[in-house]
Amino acid sequence: MHSARAANRKLVTDFFVRAFVEEDAAGAAERFLHPAYVEHSPRVPTGPAGFASAASTLRGLYGEGARLRILRTVADADYAAVHSCTGDGEIRMDLYRIEEGRIAEHWDAAKTMVDPATIPHGNGETETVATDTESDAETNRRNAVLFYDLAFVQKRYIEAADEFFGDRYIQHNSFVADGIEAYKQHFGESETHRSSRYCQIPIRFVADDDYALVQVFLRKNLDEPGERGIAIYDLFRYDRGRIVEHWDVGAAILDPAELAHPNGML
Protein backbone atom coordinates (compact mmCIF):
# COMPACT_ATOMS: atom_id res chain seq x y z
CA MET A 1 0.00 0.00 0.00
CA HIS A 2 2.81 2.42 0.85
CA SER A 3 4.34 1.98 -2.62
CA ALA A 4 0.91 2.59 -4.21
CA ARG A 5 0.54 5.83 -2.26
CA ALA A 6 3.99 6.99 -3.32
CA ALA A 7 3.25 6.13 -6.95
CA ASN A 8 -0.06 7.99 -6.90
CA ARG A 9 1.49 11.07 -5.26
CA LYS A 10 4.12 11.11 -8.00
CA LEU A 11 1.50 10.57 -10.70
CA VAL A 12 -0.61 13.59 -9.76
CA THR A 13 2.44 15.78 -9.09
CA ASP A 14 3.93 14.97 -12.50
CA PHE A 15 0.53 15.57 -14.12
CA PHE A 16 0.19 18.98 -12.45
CA VAL A 17 3.67 20.07 -13.49
CA ARG A 18 3.22 18.89 -17.09
CA ALA A 19 -0.24 20.41 -17.51
CA PHE A 20 -0.02 23.65 -15.55
CA VAL A 21 3.63 24.59 -15.04
CA GLU A 22 5.03 23.43 -18.37
CA GLU A 23 1.66 24.36 -19.93
CA ASP A 24 1.52 21.19 -21.99
CA ALA A 25 -2.12 20.21 -21.47
CA ALA A 26 -2.25 17.99 -24.56
CA GLY A 27 0.91 16.14 -23.52
CA ALA A 28 -0.38 15.76 -19.95
CA ALA A 29 -3.68 14.37 -21.20
CA GLU A 30 -1.96 11.85 -23.46
CA ARG A 31 0.57 10.75 -20.84
CA PHE A 32 -1.47 10.75 -17.62
CA LEU A 33 -5.20 10.53 -18.35
CA HIS A 34 -7.06 7.25 -18.77
CA PRO A 35 -8.81 6.90 -22.16
CA ALA A 36 -12.15 6.72 -20.28
CA TYR A 37 -11.35 9.82 -18.17
CA VAL A 38 -14.45 11.25 -16.45
CA GLU A 39 -14.57 14.94 -15.58
CA HIS A 40 -16.58 16.54 -12.75
CA SER A 41 -15.05 20.03 -12.80
CA PRO A 42 -18.02 22.20 -13.87
CA ARG A 43 -16.43 24.10 -16.77
CA VAL A 44 -14.31 21.32 -18.27
CA PRO A 45 -15.70 18.87 -20.87
CA THR A 46 -15.28 15.19 -20.05
CA GLY A 47 -12.59 13.00 -21.64
CA PRO A 48 -8.87 13.57 -22.27
CA ALA A 49 -9.55 15.81 -25.28
CA GLY A 50 -12.01 17.88 -23.26
CA PHE A 51 -9.42 18.43 -20.54
CA ALA A 52 -6.70 19.35 -23.04
CA SER A 53 -8.96 21.84 -24.80
CA ALA A 54 -10.16 23.51 -21.60
CA ALA A 55 -6.73 23.60 -19.97
CA SER A 56 -5.20 25.26 -23.01
CA THR A 57 -7.59 28.19 -22.53
CA LEU A 58 -6.19 28.65 -19.01
CA ARG A 59 -2.66 29.19 -20.30
CA GLY A 60 -0.77 31.41 -17.90
CA LEU A 61 -3.00 30.79 -14.89
CA TYR A 62 -0.52 28.36 -13.33
CA GLY A 63 2.44 29.28 -15.49
CA GLU A 64 6.00 30.28 -14.76
CA GLY A 65 6.53 27.65 -12.09
CA ALA A 66 6.46 29.92 -9.06
CA ARG A 67 2.84 30.84 -9.70
CA LEU A 68 1.71 27.31 -8.93
CA ARG A 69 2.52 25.97 -5.50
CA ILE A 70 1.60 22.42 -4.58
CA LEU A 71 0.97 22.54 -0.85
CA ARG A 72 0.15 18.93 -0.01
CA THR A 73 -0.54 15.65 -1.77
CA VAL A 74 -2.62 12.91 -0.18
CA ALA A 75 -2.92 9.45 -1.72
CA ASP A 76 -4.10 5.91 -1.18
CA ALA A 77 -4.50 2.91 -3.48
CA ASP A 78 -7.35 4.36 -5.56
CA TYR A 79 -7.30 8.13 -5.06
CA ALA A 80 -4.90 11.05 -4.86
CA ALA A 81 -5.54 14.69 -4.02
CA VAL A 82 -3.55 17.86 -4.57
CA HIS A 83 -3.98 20.91 -2.32
CA SER A 84 -2.49 23.88 -4.15
CA CYS A 85 -2.55 27.64 -4.52
CA THR A 86 -1.63 30.17 -7.18
CA GLY A 87 0.30 33.40 -7.04
CA ASP A 88 -2.85 35.40 -7.69
CA GLY A 89 -4.60 34.04 -4.61
CA GLU A 90 -6.64 31.00 -5.68
CA ILE A 91 -6.71 27.95 -3.39
CA ARG A 92 -7.59 24.63 -5.01
CA MET A 93 -8.35 21.07 -4.05
CA ASP A 94 -8.20 18.50 -6.84
CA LEU A 95 -9.27 14.91 -6.21
CA TYR A 96 -8.34 12.16 -8.68
CA ARG A 97 -9.36 8.52 -8.99
CA ILE A 98 -6.52 6.33 -10.25
CA GLU A 99 -7.09 3.33 -12.49
CA GLU A 100 -4.45 1.23 -14.25
CA GLY A 101 -1.76 3.74 -13.34
CA ARG A 102 -3.59 6.67 -14.94
CA ILE A 103 -5.98 9.39 -13.81
CA ALA A 104 -9.48 8.11 -14.57
CA GLU A 105 -11.73 10.64 -12.81
CA HIS A 106 -11.47 14.16 -11.39
CA TRP A 107 -13.35 16.41 -8.98
CA ASP A 108 -12.32 19.86 -7.74
CA ALA A 109 -13.17 23.00 -5.83
CA ALA A 110 -11.51 26.41 -5.72
CA LYS A 111 -11.80 29.59 -3.71
CA THR A 112 -10.18 33.00 -3.59
CA MET A 113 -8.03 33.83 -0.57
CA VAL A 114 -9.63 36.37 1.71
CA ASP A 115 -7.99 39.40 3.31
CA PRO A 116 -5.86 38.01 6.19
CA ALA A 117 -7.12 40.85 8.39
CA THR A 118 -10.62 39.32 8.25
CA ILE A 119 -9.56 35.82 9.39
CA PRO A 120 -10.24 35.13 13.11
CA HIS A 121 -6.82 33.53 13.64
CA GLY A 122 -3.22 34.02 12.53
CA ASN A 123 -2.71 30.63 10.87
CA GLY A 124 -3.39 31.66 7.27
CA GLU A 125 -5.44 29.64 4.80
CA THR A 126 -2.64 27.53 3.31
CA GLU A 127 0.22 27.42 5.82
CA THR A 128 1.37 24.49 7.94
CA VAL A 129 1.58 25.06 11.69
CA ALA A 130 1.69 21.55 13.16
CA THR A 131 5.06 19.89 12.56
CA ASP A 132 6.73 16.62 13.54
CA THR A 133 3.43 14.76 13.42
CA GLU A 134 3.30 11.02 13.03
CA SER A 135 0.42 8.67 12.30
CA ASP A 136 -0.56 5.87 9.94
CA ALA A 137 -3.01 5.80 7.08
CA GLU A 138 -5.30 3.02 8.27
CA THR A 139 -5.76 4.64 11.68
CA ASN A 140 -6.43 7.96 9.97
CA ARG A 141 -9.03 6.41 7.65
CA ARG A 142 -10.83 4.66 10.49
CA ASN A 143 -10.86 7.75 12.68
CA ALA A 144 -11.89 10.06 9.84
CA VAL A 145 -14.91 7.87 9.09
CA LEU A 146 -15.86 7.64 12.78
CA PHE A 147 -15.31 11.38 13.38
CA TYR A 148 -17.43 12.42 10.42
CA ASP A 149 -20.24 10.10 11.39
CA LEU A 150 -20.28 11.25 15.01
CA ALA A 151 -19.79 14.96 14.33
CA PHE A 152 -21.62 15.69 11.10
CA VAL A 153 -24.08 12.83 10.60
CA GLN A 154 -25.14 12.34 14.23
CA LYS A 155 -24.35 16.02 15.01
CA ARG A 156 -22.65 15.19 18.28
CA TYR A 157 -20.00 17.80 17.61
CA ILE A 158 -18.60 18.19 21.11
CA GLU A 159 -18.33 14.45 21.76
CA ALA A 160 -16.56 14.07 18.42
CA ALA A 161 -14.00 16.73 19.32
CA ASP A 162 -13.35 15.16 22.72
CA GLU A 163 -12.82 11.74 21.17
CA PHE A 164 -10.93 12.54 17.97
CA PHE A 165 -9.02 15.81 18.44
CA GLY A 166 -5.47 15.83 19.71
CA ASP A 167 -3.90 18.23 22.19
CA ARG A 168 -4.59 21.17 19.83
CA TYR A 169 -6.75 21.95 16.80
CA ILE A 170 -5.13 24.37 14.37
CA GLN A 171 -7.72 25.99 12.14
CA HIS A 172 -7.14 27.36 8.61
CA ASN A 173 -10.79 27.92 7.66
CA SER A 174 -11.19 31.62 6.97
CA PHE A 175 -14.22 32.23 9.21
CA VAL A 176 -13.86 29.79 12.14
CA ALA A 177 -11.64 30.77 15.07
CA ASP A 178 -8.64 28.69 16.10
CA GLY A 179 -8.67 25.92 18.67
CA ILE A 180 -10.79 23.12 20.06
CA GLU A 181 -13.12 25.36 22.07
CA ALA A 182 -13.78 27.55 19.02
CA TYR A 183 -14.75 24.46 17.02
CA LYS A 184 -17.11 23.34 19.78
CA GLN A 185 -18.70 26.77 19.96
CA HIS A 186 -19.04 27.14 16.18
CA PHE A 187 -20.71 23.78 15.65
CA GLY A 188 -22.03 22.64 19.01
CA GLU A 189 -23.81 25.87 19.90
CA SER A 190 -25.14 26.70 16.43
CA GLU A 191 -28.85 26.13 15.87
CA THR A 192 -28.16 25.95 12.13
CA HIS A 193 -25.71 23.07 12.47
CA ARG A 194 -27.92 21.22 14.96
CA SER A 195 -31.04 21.63 12.84
CA SER A 196 -32.54 18.47 11.34
CA ARG A 197 -32.65 20.32 8.01
CA TYR A 198 -28.86 20.79 7.97
CA CYS A 199 -27.29 17.87 6.10
CA GLN A 200 -23.59 17.10 5.75
CA ILE A 201 -22.79 13.77 4.06
CA PRO A 202 -19.27 12.37 3.52
CA ILE A 203 -18.81 10.91 0.04
CA ARG A 204 -15.18 9.78 -0.26
CA PHE A 205 -12.25 9.36 2.14
CA VAL A 206 -8.58 9.43 1.16
CA ALA A 207 -6.17 8.48 3.94
CA ASP A 208 -2.41 8.94 3.94
CA ASP A 209 0.37 8.78 6.52
CA ASP A 210 -0.34 12.09 8.27
CA TYR A 211 -3.52 13.18 6.48
CA ALA A 212 -7.09 12.30 5.63
CA LEU A 213 -9.16 14.08 3.00
CA VAL A 214 -12.95 13.94 3.12
CA GLN A 215 -15.11 14.90 0.14
CA VAL A 216 -18.45 16.12 1.47
CA PHE A 217 -21.91 17.08 0.21
CA LEU A 218 -23.46 19.87 2.31
CA ARG A 219 -27.02 21.21 2.30
CA LYS A 220 -27.82 23.93 4.80
CA ASN A 221 -31.59 23.65 4.47
CA LEU A 222 -33.27 20.56 3.06
CA ASP A 223 -36.57 22.48 2.94
CA GLU A 224 -35.19 24.95 0.38
CA PRO A 225 -35.71 23.35 -3.06
CA GLY A 226 -33.52 25.91 -4.84
CA GLU A 227 -30.47 25.11 -2.72
CA ARG A 228 -28.30 22.61 -4.58
CA GLY A 229 -25.69 22.43 -1.85
CA ILE A 230 -21.92 22.73 -1.64
CA ALA A 231 -19.08 20.34 -2.43
CA ILE A 232 -16.58 20.61 0.43
CA TYR A 233 -13.10 19.12 0.72
CA ASP A 234 -11.95 18.85 4.35
CA LEU A 235 -8.26 18.07 4.83
CA PHE A 236 -7.16 16.97 8.30
CA ARG A 237 -3.65 16.47 9.65
CA TYR A 238 -3.22 13.75 12.25
CA ASP A 239 -0.80 13.15 15.07
CA ARG A 240 -0.88 9.66 16.58
CA GLY A 241 -4.34 9.12 15.10
CA ARG A 242 -5.82 12.38 16.41
CA ILE A 243 -6.80 15.46 14.39
CA VAL A 244 -4.51 18.44 15.01
CA GLU A 245 -4.92 20.67 11.93
CA HIS A 246 -7.60 21.46 9.32
CA TRP A 247 -7.85 23.12 5.89
CA ASP A 248 -10.85 23.22 3.57
CA VAL A 249 -12.04 24.34 0.13
CA GLY A 250 -15.62 24.38 -1.11
CA ALA A 251 -17.59 25.06 -4.28
CA ALA A 252 -21.31 25.62 -4.85
CA ILE A 253 -23.07 22.83 -6.73
CA LEU A 254 -24.25 24.28 -10.05
CA ASP A 255 -27.40 23.61 -12.02
CA PRO A 256 -26.72 20.58 -14.28
CA ALA A 257 -27.60 22.76 -17.27
CA GLU A 258 -24.58 24.95 -16.47
CA LEU A 259 -22.07 22.08 -16.53
CA ALA A 260 -19.84 21.27 -19.49
CA HIS A 261 -20.67 17.55 -19.11
CA PRO A 262 -23.43 15.25 -17.76
CA ASN A 263 -21.40 13.87 -14.85
CA GLY A 264 -22.39 16.15 -11.96
CA MET A 265 -19.93 17.73 -9.53
CA LEU A 266 -19.83 14.88 -7.02
Summary of the structure (lengths in Angstrom):
residues: 266
radius of gyration: 18.3
end to end distance: 25.8
largest distance: 50.9
contacts: 857
relative contact order: 0.15
helix: 30%
strand: 34%
